[in-house]
Amino acid sequence: MKLVKSLLLGSAAGIAAVATAQAADLPSKKAAPVEYVRVCSTMGAGFFYIPGTDTCIRVGGRAAYEFQYGQPFVRNDATTGSRTTGRMYMDARTATEYGLVRAYVRVDVRRRIGQIYSGSQARTGIAFTGSSVDYNGQAQTTVDLNRAFVQFGGITAGRTQSFFDFYSGDLEYVGTTAGSALVNNVLAYTATFGSGFSATLSMEDSVERRSGINVGNFFAPAGTGVPALTATNAGGFAYTGEGVPDAVANLRYDSAWGSVQLSGALHQIRVGAYTGVGSSAAFNFNAPDAEYGWAVNLGTKINLPMLSPGDALYLQGTYTKGAPSYILSNPFGTGKTGWSFGGTGAIIPDAYLVANGGVLGGVATYDVEKPAVWGLTAAMLHYWTPTIRQAFLASYIKSDAPSSVFAAFGAATPATAFVNRARDLTYWTLGTNVTWSPIKDLDIGAEVNYIHANVGNGPSATFLATDPAALSVRNDSIWNTRLKIQRDF
C-alpha cells in the first residue's frame, strides 16, 4: 500500500513539474493597465482629465420650462405662451507653458409658443416653424450657437457676449430693462494691469447689431422735377453687406466690493441700393456716404454682504446715437415682435434717410440722420434665506428723433398722418421676481413686470407689428408674469 501511495505522489509531482516548465516557456500576457478618470481640481468643481491627455473638461447643461401670461393689446395677440429650453455645454482647459488655453461651446435649443416671442430673439436664427395653426409665426423652434470661443494669452476669438455689455438682464426672467444682451462673433484682446484693472479692445460683427434703416415716405426737393421715393420704390435704399465690423472697447475694475466698467462702441451705417428700384444704378451712384453710430455705457455692481451673503446692487446708464441695439437688445419677451417704431419691425432704427435738397445723376440725394436713445437701469438681488432670493428691477428709456426727420416724415397726407415715420418713445418698466432653490442648481420662481410707453411728436399708428395698421395710440401699458422651473447640471 505504501508503495502504491509513493508511486501516485511521485507521478503527480512529476506532472506538476512538467506543467510548470512548459508554462515558463510560454509568452507572458499581462492585462493592460486601467486608466481611471482623474478629477482636475485645479480648474474648479466638475472638471476631470480627458483620459490620455493633460486637458481638463467639464460637461453640463440645462433644462428649463417657462410659462407667461401677458395683457394683450388686441384680440389677435397671444395672452399666454410657453418656452422649453435644452442646453448642453463643454468647457475644455489646458495649462501650458504659455498660460491657460480654453475652448468653450454652448448650444441652446428652444421651443417657444405664443407670448414668449420677441424680435430680438429672432436674431438667434429660427430653425423650424410650428406645424399647427399659428398666428404671426409665434410657434417656433430655435437653435442657438450661444457660445463657441477660444481663449489664449488674453485673446478671445469666437462667439460670445459682447465686451460692451455689463448688466445684461442678469437678474431677470423676461428681460425688459435697458441694456445689451447680444451674443456676437468677436476677436478681442484683454490686457490685465493688476490691482483689479483690465482693458479690452474687441472687433465684433456689425450685422447682428443692425436695427434697420427707416426708408419711409420721402419727398424729392421741390421744383427739381425729380420723382420722390414712394411706397413702391422706398426699398431702394437699405443696409449693404458688412463693411467695417463694430469696434468695442472697455475699461474695467474688479475688487471685493464689486466692479465698475466703462465701455464704448462704434457702429458703421452703410447704405446702398437694392433691386426693385427703377434706376438702381443711379441710386447706388448717389447713395449716402457711410456714417457711424456710437454707444457708451457705464455700469457698476456693488456687493452688499452686510445685508445678506450674495446680495448685490447694479446701476447702469447707456447712451447711443445711431446704434440703438446697444441699449434695446434685452429679450423684451412681452409677447410681441418688437415695438414697431421706424417701420422696419425694429424697436428703433439705426438711421433715417431725409432728402437734403440736392440732386445727383437725376436722382434726389439724402442725408443719414441718427436717432439718440438713452436709458437708466437699476437692479438689486436680495437673499431672504440661503434658498430664497428676490430681484427688484427698474428701467427708463427715452428716444429722440432728429428734428429734420420729424419735419420730413411727420406731415405726409391726411390718409397717412398716423404712420410711424418718426416718433419719440418714452418707456419705463418695473418688475420683481422671487426664486426658490430647494436644492443646488434647481430654480423655481415667478416674475411680474409692468411696462408703460408714450409716443411723442403726434400719435402713432401702432406700437406693435401685430396690431391692426389703423390703430392709433399715444401711450399703452401692459402687465406680464412668468413662471420658471430650471435645472442646471
C-alpha positions as CSV (number, residue, x, y, z in Angstrom):
1,M,0.0,0.0,0.0
2,K,2.8,2.4,0.9
3,L,4.4,1.5,-2.4
4,V,1.3,2.4,-4.4
5,K,0.9,5.7,-2.5
6,S,4.5,6.6,-3.1
7,L,4.2,5.9,-6.9
8,L,1.0,8.1,-7.1
9,L,2.5,11.1,-5.3
10,G,5.7,10.8,-7.3
11,S,3.7,10.8,-10.6
12,A,1.7,13.9,-9.5
13,A,4.8,15.8,-8.6
14,G,6.3,14.9,-12.0
15,I,3.3,16.1,-13.9
16,A,3.2,19.3,-11.9
17,A,6.9,19.9,-12.6
18,V,6.5,19.4,-16.4
19,A,3.4,21.7,-16.5
20,T,5.4,24.4,-14.6
21,A,8.3,24.1,-17.0
22,Q,6.0,24.3,-20.1
23,A,4.2,27.4,-18.7
24,A,7.5,29.1,-18.1
25,D,8.3,28.6,-21.8
26,L,5.0,30.4,-23.0
27,P,5.0,34.2,-23.7
28,S,3.7,36.4,-20.8
29,K,0.2,38.0,-21.3
30,K,-0.3,40.9,-18.8
31,A,-3.5,42.8,-18.6
32,A,-3.3,46.4,-19.9
33,P,-3.3,48.9,-17.1
34,V,-6.7,50.6,-16.5
35,E,-6.6,54.4,-16.8
36,Y,-9.2,55.8,-14.4
37,V,-10.8,59.2,-14.9
38,R,-9.0,61.7,-12.6
39,V,-10.5,64.7,-11.0
40,C,-9.0,68.0,-12.2
41,S,-9.5,70.1,-9.0
42,T,-7.1,72.8,-10.2
43,M,-9.6,74.0,-12.8
44,G,-12.6,74.0,-10.4
45,A,-15.5,71.8,-9.4
46,G,-16.8,69.4,-12.1
47,F,-13.6,69.2,-14.2
48,F,-11.9,65.9,-14.9
49,Y,-8.9,64.9,-17.1
50,I,-9.7,63.6,-20.6
51,P,-8.0,60.1,-20.4
52,G,-4.7,60.1,-22.1
53,T,-4.4,63.9,-22.2
54,D,-3.5,66.8,-19.9
55,T,-6.7,68.6,-20.8
56,C,-9.4,69.1,-18.2
57,I,-13.1,69.2,-19.3
58,R,-16.4,69.9,-17.8
59,V,-19.7,68.8,-19.4
60,G,-23.0,70.2,-18.3
61,G,-26.3,71.6,-19.4
62,R,-29.8,73.0,-18.5
63,A,-33.4,72.0,-18.8
64,A,-35.9,74.8,-18.3
65,Y,-39.6,75.4,-18.7
66,E,-41.3,78.9,-18.7
67,F,-44.9,79.9,-18.8
68,Q,-46.1,83.5,-19.3
69,Y,-49.3,85.4,-19.1
70,G,-49.4,89.0,-20.5
71,Q,-52.1,91.6,-21.1
72,P,-53.0,91.7,-24.8
73,F,-53.5,94.8,-26.9
74,V,-55.9,93.4,-29.4
75,R,-57.8,90.1,-29.9
76,N,-55.2,88.5,-32.2
77,D,-52.5,88.9,-29.6
78,A,-51.5,85.9,-27.6
79,T,-52.4,86.1,-23.9
80,T,-50.3,83.1,-22.8
81,G,-47.1,81.4,-24.0
82,S,-44.6,78.8,-23.1
83,R,-40.9,78.0,-23.8
84,T,-38.8,75.0,-23.2
85,T,-35.0,75.2,-23.3
86,G,-32.5,72.4,-23.6
87,R,-28.8,73.4,-23.2
88,M,-25.6,71.5,-23.5
89,Y,-22.1,72.9,-22.9
90,M,-18.4,71.7,-22.8
91,D,-15.6,73.7,-21.2
92,A,-12.1,72.4,-22.1
93,R,-9.0,73.9,-20.4
94,T,-5.3,73.0,-20.7
95,A,-2.4,74.5,-18.6
96,T,0.5,75.2,-20.9
97,E,3.9,76.9,-20.7
98,Y,2.2,79.9,-22.4
99,G,-0.6,80.0,-19.9
100,L,-4.2,78.6,-19.9
101,V,-5.8,77.6,-23.2
102,R,-9.5,77.3,-23.1
103,A,-12.3,76.2,-25.6
104,Y,-15.9,76.6,-24.7
105,V,-19.0,75.6,-26.7
106,R,-22.7,76.0,-25.6
107,V,-25.8,75.2,-27.7
108,D,-29.4,76.1,-26.8
109,V,-32.4,74.6,-28.4
110,R,-35.7,76.2,-27.6
111,R,-39.4,75.6,-28.4
112,R,-41.4,78.7,-27.9
113,I,-45.1,79.4,-28.5
114,G,-47.3,82.4,-28.0
115,Q,-46.3,85.3,-25.7
116,I,-42.7,84.3,-25.2
117,Y,-41.6,85.7,-28.5
118,S,-39.7,88.8,-29.5
119,G,-37.9,90.4,-32.4
120,S,-34.6,90.5,-30.6
121,Q,-34.7,86.7,-30.1
122,A,-35.3,86.2,-33.8
123,R,-31.7,87.4,-34.3
124,T,-30.5,84.0,-33.0
125,G,-32.0,82.3,-36.1
126,I,-35.2,80.3,-36.5
127,A,-34.7,76.7,-37.4
128,F,-38.2,75.4,-37.6
129,T,-41.7,77.0,-37.5
130,G,-44.8,75.5,-35.9
131,S,-46.7,72.8,-37.8
132,S,-50.1,73.7,-36.4
133,V,-52.4,76.7,-36.7
134,D,-50.3,79.7,-35.7
135,Y,-50.6,83.4,-35.6
136,N,-47.7,85.6,-36.8
137,G,-45.1,82.9,-36.6
138,Q,-45.2,82.7,-32.8
139,A,-44.7,78.9,-32.7
140,Q,-41.0,78.4,-33.3
141,T,-38.0,76.1,-32.6
142,T,-34.7,78.0,-32.4
143,V,-31.2,76.5,-32.5
144,D,-28.8,79.0,-31.0
145,L,-25.0,78.6,-31.0
146,N,-24.9,80.6,-27.9
147,R,-21.1,80.3,-27.2
148,A,-18.2,78.9,-29.2
149,F,-14.8,80.6,-28.4
150,V,-11.1,80.0,-27.8
151,Q,-9.2,81.9,-25.1
152,F,-5.4,82.1,-25.1
153,G,-3.0,84.7,-23.7
154,G,-5.6,87.4,-23.4
155,I,-7.1,86.7,-26.8
156,T,-10.8,85.7,-27.1
157,A,-11.9,84.5,-30.6
158,G,-15.3,83.1,-31.5
159,R,-18.9,83.6,-30.5
160,T,-19.6,85.1,-27.1
161,Q,-21.3,88.0,-25.3
162,S,-20.2,91.5,-26.4
163,F,-17.4,93.1,-24.4
164,F,-19.6,96.3,-24.4
165,D,-22.1,94.6,-22.1
166,F,-22.2,94.9,-18.3
167,Y,-25.6,94.4,-16.7
168,S,-27.5,92.4,-19.3
169,G,-30.7,91.4,-17.7
170,D,-28.8,89.1,-15.4
171,L,-31.4,89.0,-12.7
172,E,-34.4,88.9,-14.9
173,Y,-36.6,86.2,-16.4
174,V,-38.2,88.2,-19.2
175,G,-35.6,90.9,-19.8
176,T,-37.4,94.3,-20.0
177,T,-34.7,96.7,-18.8
178,A,-32.4,98.9,-20.8
179,G,-29.2,97.2,-21.8
180,S,-27.4,95.0,-24.3
181,A,-27.5,91.2,-24.2
182,L,-26.5,90.2,-27.7
183,V,-24.2,87.3,-28.4
184,N,-21.8,88.0,-31.3
185,N,-18.8,86.9,-33.3
186,V,-15.8,88.7,-31.7
187,L,-12.0,88.9,-31.9
188,A,-10.8,90.6,-28.7
189,Y,-7.7,91.1,-26.6
190,T,-7.9,91.8,-22.9
191,A,-4.9,93.3,-21.0
192,T,-4.7,92.8,-17.2
193,F,-2.9,95.5,-15.4
194,G,-3.1,94.2,-11.8
195,S,-4.9,95.5,-8.7
196,G,-8.2,94.6,-10.4
197,F,-7.8,96.8,-13.5
198,S,-8.2,95.4,-17.1
199,A,-9.0,96.7,-20.5
200,T,-10.4,95.1,-23.7
201,L,-10.3,96.0,-27.3
202,S,-12.7,94.0,-29.5
203,M,-13.7,93.7,-33.2
204,E,-17.3,92.5,-33.3
205,D,-19.7,91.5,-36.1
206,S,-21.9,94.5,-37.0
207,V,-24.7,92.7,-38.8
208,E,-26.4,91.3,-35.7
209,R,-26.2,94.8,-34.2
210,R,-28.2,96.3,-37.1
211,S,-31.7,97.7,-36.3
212,G,-32.5,98.7,-39.9
213,I,-32.8,101.9,-42.0
214,N,-36.0,103.8,-42.0
215,V,-36.9,104.3,-45.6
216,G,-40.4,105.7,-45.1
217,N,-42.3,108.2,-47.2
218,F,-39.6,110.6,-48.7
219,F,-40.1,113.7,-50.7
220,A,-37.9,114.9,-53.5
221,P,-36.7,118.6,-53.3
222,A,-39.4,121.0,-54.5
223,G,-39.0,122.3,-58.1
224,T,-36.4,119.7,-59.2
225,G,-38.8,117.6,-61.2
226,V,-37.2,114.5,-59.6
227,P,-39.6,111.7,-58.7
228,A,-40.0,111.2,-55.0
229,L,-39.3,107.9,-53.3
230,T,-42.7,106.4,-52.8
231,A,-44.1,103.3,-51.2
232,T,-43.2,101.4,-54.4
233,N,-39.5,102.3,-54.5
234,A,-38.7,103.2,-51.0
235,G,-36.9,99.9,-50.6
236,G,-34.2,101.2,-53.0
237,F,-32.0,102.3,-50.1
238,A,-31.1,99.8,-47.4
239,Y,-28.2,98.3,-45.5
240,T,-25.4,96.9,-47.7
241,G,-23.3,93.9,-46.8
242,E,-21.0,94.4,-43.8
243,G,-18.3,96.9,-44.5
244,V,-16.5,97.6,-41.2
245,P,-17.0,95.5,-38.0
246,D,-18.1,97.3,-34.8
247,A,-15.2,98.5,-32.7
248,V,-15.8,97.9,-29.0
249,A,-13.5,98.8,-26.0
250,N,-13.9,98.7,-22.3
251,L,-12.0,99.6,-19.1
252,R,-12.9,97.5,-16.1
253,Y,-12.2,97.4,-12.3
254,D,-13.0,94.4,-10.1
255,S,-12.5,94.2,-6.3
256,A,-14.0,92.6,-3.2
257,W,-16.6,95.4,-3.0
258,G,-17.8,94.9,-6.6
259,S,-16.9,96.1,-10.1
260,V,-17.3,99.0,-12.4
261,Q,-17.0,99.1,-16.3
262,L,-16.9,101.9,-18.8
263,S,-17.4,100.7,-22.4
264,G,-17.9,102.2,-25.8
265,A,-18.7,101.1,-29.4
266,L,-18.6,102.4,-32.9
267,H,-21.1,101.1,-35.5
268,Q,-21.0,101.7,-39.2
269,I,-24.2,102.7,-41.1
270,R,-23.5,101.9,-44.8
271,V,-26.4,102.4,-47.1
272,G,-26.7,101.2,-50.7
273,A,-29.4,100.5,-53.4
274,Y,-31.2,97.2,-53.9
275,T,-33.1,95.8,-56.8
276,G,-36.7,96.8,-57.3
277,V,-35.9,100.4,-57.9
278,G,-36.4,101.7,-61.4
279,S,-32.8,103.1,-61.6
280,S,-30.9,101.1,-59.1
281,A,-27.6,102.0,-60.7
282,A,-28.3,105.7,-60.2
283,F,-29.4,105.1,-56.6
284,N,-26.1,103.3,-55.9
285,F,-24.3,106.2,-57.5
286,N,-25.7,108.7,-55.1
287,A,-26.1,106.6,-52.0
288,P,-25.3,108.5,-48.9
289,D,-21.7,108.2,-47.6
290,A,-21.2,105.7,-44.8
291,E,-21.6,107.2,-41.3
292,Y,-21.0,105.9,-37.8
293,G,-23.3,105.4,-34.9
294,W,-21.9,105.1,-31.4
295,A,-22.7,104.0,-27.9
296,V,-21.3,104.4,-24.4
297,N,-22.1,102.6,-21.2
298,L,-21.2,103.0,-17.5
299,G,-22.2,100.3,-15.1
300,T,-21.3,99.3,-11.6
301,K,-22.0,96.3,-9.3
302,I,-21.9,96.8,-5.6
303,N,-21.8,93.7,-3.4
304,L,-23.9,94.0,-0.2
305,P,-22.8,91.2,2.1
306,M,-23.8,93.3,5.1
307,L,-27.4,92.7,4.1
308,S,-27.0,89.0,3.3
309,P,-24.4,86.9,1.5
310,G,-24.9,87.1,-2.2
311,D,-26.7,90.4,-2.2
312,A,-25.8,92.9,-4.9
313,L,-26.9,96.2,-6.5
314,Y,-26.5,97.0,-10.2
315,L,-26.6,100.6,-11.6
316,Q,-26.2,101.3,-15.3
317,G,-26.5,104.2,-17.7
318,T,-26.4,103.9,-21.5
319,Y,-26.4,106.5,-24.3
320,T,-26.5,105.7,-28.0
321,K,-26.6,107.6,-31.3
322,G,-27.3,105.6,-34.4
323,A,-26.7,102.3,-32.6
324,P,-29.9,101.5,-30.6
325,S,-29.3,97.8,-30.3
326,Y,-26.6,98.6,-27.7
327,I,-29.4,99.7,-25.3
328,L,-32.5,97.8,-26.7
329,S,-31.3,94.3,-27.2
330,N,-32.5,92.7,-23.9
331,P,-35.0,90.0,-24.9
332,F,-38.1,92.2,-24.4
333,G,-40.2,89.0,-24.3
334,T,-43.5,90.8,-23.9
335,G,-45.2,88.6,-26.3
336,K,-44.8,90.8,-29.4
337,T,-42.4,91.0,-32.3
338,G,-41.0,94.3,-31.1
339,W,-42.0,97.9,-30.8
340,S,-42.8,98.8,-34.3
341,F,-41.2,102.3,-34.5
342,G,-39.2,103.0,-37.7
343,G,-41.4,100.9,-40.0
344,T,-38.8,98.2,-40.1
345,G,-40.1,95.9,-37.4
346,A,-37.2,97.1,-35.3
347,I,-37.7,98.9,-32.0
348,I,-35.9,102.0,-33.2
349,P,-33.9,102.1,-36.5
350,D,-30.2,102.8,-36.7
351,A,-30.9,105.8,-39.0
352,Y,-33.5,107.7,-41.1
353,L,-32.9,108.9,-44.7
354,V,-34.0,112.5,-45.3
355,A,-33.9,114.4,-48.6
356,N,-31.4,117.2,-48.4
357,G,-32.4,119.3,-51.4
358,G,-29.7,118.0,-53.7
359,V,-29.8,116.1,-57.0
360,L,-27.1,113.8,-58.3
361,G,-27.4,112.0,-61.6
362,G,-31.1,112.9,-61.9
363,V,-31.9,111.4,-58.5
364,A,-32.5,113.2,-55.3
365,T,-29.8,112.9,-52.6
366,Y,-30.4,112.1,-48.9
367,D,-28.8,112.5,-45.6
368,V,-28.4,109.9,-42.9
369,E,-30.0,111.1,-39.7
370,K,-29.4,109.1,-36.5
371,P,-31.8,108.9,-33.5
372,A,-30.5,109.2,-30.0
373,V,-31.5,106.7,-27.3
374,W,-30.6,106.8,-23.6
375,G,-31.6,104.8,-20.6
376,L,-31.0,104.1,-16.9
377,T,-31.3,100.7,-15.2
378,A,-31.3,99.7,-11.5
379,A,-31.5,96.1,-10.3
380,M,-31.0,94.5,-6.9
381,L,-30.7,90.9,-5.7
382,H,-31.5,90.0,-2.1
383,Y,-31.3,86.6,-0.3
384,W,-34.1,86.3,2.3
385,T,-32.7,82.9,3.2
386,P,-29.9,80.8,1.6
387,T,-32.5,79.2,-0.6
388,I,-34.9,82.1,-1.3
389,R,-33.9,85.2,-3.2
390,Q,-35.7,88.1,-4.8
391,A,-34.7,90.6,-7.6
392,F,-36.0,94.1,-7.9
393,L,-35.9,95.8,-11.4
394,A,-36.4,99.3,-12.8
395,S,-35.5,101.0,-16.0
396,Y,-36.2,104.1,-18.0
397,I,-35.6,104.6,-21.8
398,K,-36.0,107.8,-23.9
399,S,-35.5,108.1,-27.7
400,D,-35.2,111.3,-29.7
401,A,-35.6,111.5,-33.4
402,P,-33.8,114.4,-35.1
403,S,-36.0,117.4,-35.8
404,S,-35.2,117.2,-39.5
405,V,-36.6,113.7,-39.5
406,F,-39.9,114.7,-37.9
407,A,-40.2,117.6,-40.3
408,A,-39.8,115.3,-43.3
409,F,-41.8,112.4,-42.1
410,G,-44.4,113.8,-39.7
411,A,-46.7,115.6,-42.1
412,A,-47.4,113.4,-45.2
413,T,-51.0,113.3,-46.1
414,P,-54.2,113.1,-44.0
415,A,-54.6,109.5,-45.1
416,T,-51.1,108.5,-43.7
417,A,-50.8,111.0,-40.9
418,F,-50.6,108.3,-38.3
419,V,-47.9,106.2,-40.0
420,N,-44.8,105.6,-37.9
421,R,-42.3,107.9,-39.7
422,A,-40.6,109.4,-36.7
423,R,-41.9,109.3,-33.2
424,D,-40.1,109.8,-29.9
425,L,-40.6,107.0,-27.4
426,T,-40.6,107.1,-23.6
427,Y,-40.5,103.7,-22.0
428,W,-40.3,102.6,-18.4
429,T,-40.7,99.3,-16.6
430,L,-40.8,98.0,-13.0
431,G,-40.5,94.3,-12.1
432,T,-39.7,91.8,-9.4
433,N,-39.1,88.0,-9.2
434,V,-38.8,85.5,-6.4
435,T,-36.8,82.3,-6.8
436,W,-36.7,79.3,-4.6
437,S,-33.7,76.9,-4.9
438,P,-34.6,73.9,-2.6
439,I,-31.5,72.1,-3.9
440,K,-28.4,73.3,-5.6
441,D,-28.9,74.4,-9.2
442,L,-32.7,73.9,-9.1
443,D,-34.6,77.2,-9.5
444,I,-38.4,77.6,-9.1
445,G,-39.7,81.1,-9.4
446,A,-42.1,83.7,-10.7
447,E,-41.7,87.2,-12.1
448,V,-44.1,90.1,-12.7
449,N,-43.4,93.2,-14.8
450,Y,-45.2,96.5,-15.6
451,I,-44.3,98.2,-18.8
452,H,-45.5,101.7,-20.0
453,A,-44.7,103.5,-23.2
454,N,-45.6,107.0,-24.5
455,V,-45.3,108.3,-28.1
456,G,-44.2,111.9,-28.7
457,N,-44.5,114.2,-31.7
458,G,-48.0,113.1,-32.5
459,P,-49.9,109.8,-32.5
460,S,-48.5,106.6,-33.8
461,A,-50.3,104.1,-36.0
462,T,-49.5,101.3,-33.5
463,F,-46.9,100.3,-31.0
464,L,-46.7,96.8,-32.2
465,A,-46.2,94.9,-35.5
466,T,-49.0,92.5,-34.7
467,D,-51.6,95.3,-34.1
468,P,-54.1,96.5,-36.8
469,A,-52.4,99.1,-39.0
470,A,-55.2,101.6,-38.4
471,L,-54.9,101.5,-34.6
472,S,-53.9,105.0,-33.4
473,V,-52.3,105.2,-29.9
474,R,-50.3,107.7,-27.9
475,N,-49.5,105.5,-24.9
476,D,-50.1,102.0,-23.6
477,S,-49.3,99.9,-20.6
478,I,-49.1,96.1,-20.1
479,W,-48.5,93.6,-17.3
480,N,-46.8,90.3,-17.8
481,T,-46.0,87.4,-15.5
482,R,-43.7,84.5,-16.0
483,L,-43.2,81.2,-14.2
484,K,-39.9,79.4,-14.5
485,I,-38.6,76.0,-13.5
486,Q,-35.0,75.4,-14.3
487,R,-32.4,72.8,-13.5
488,D,-28.7,73.2,-14.3
489,F,-26.2,70.3,-14.2
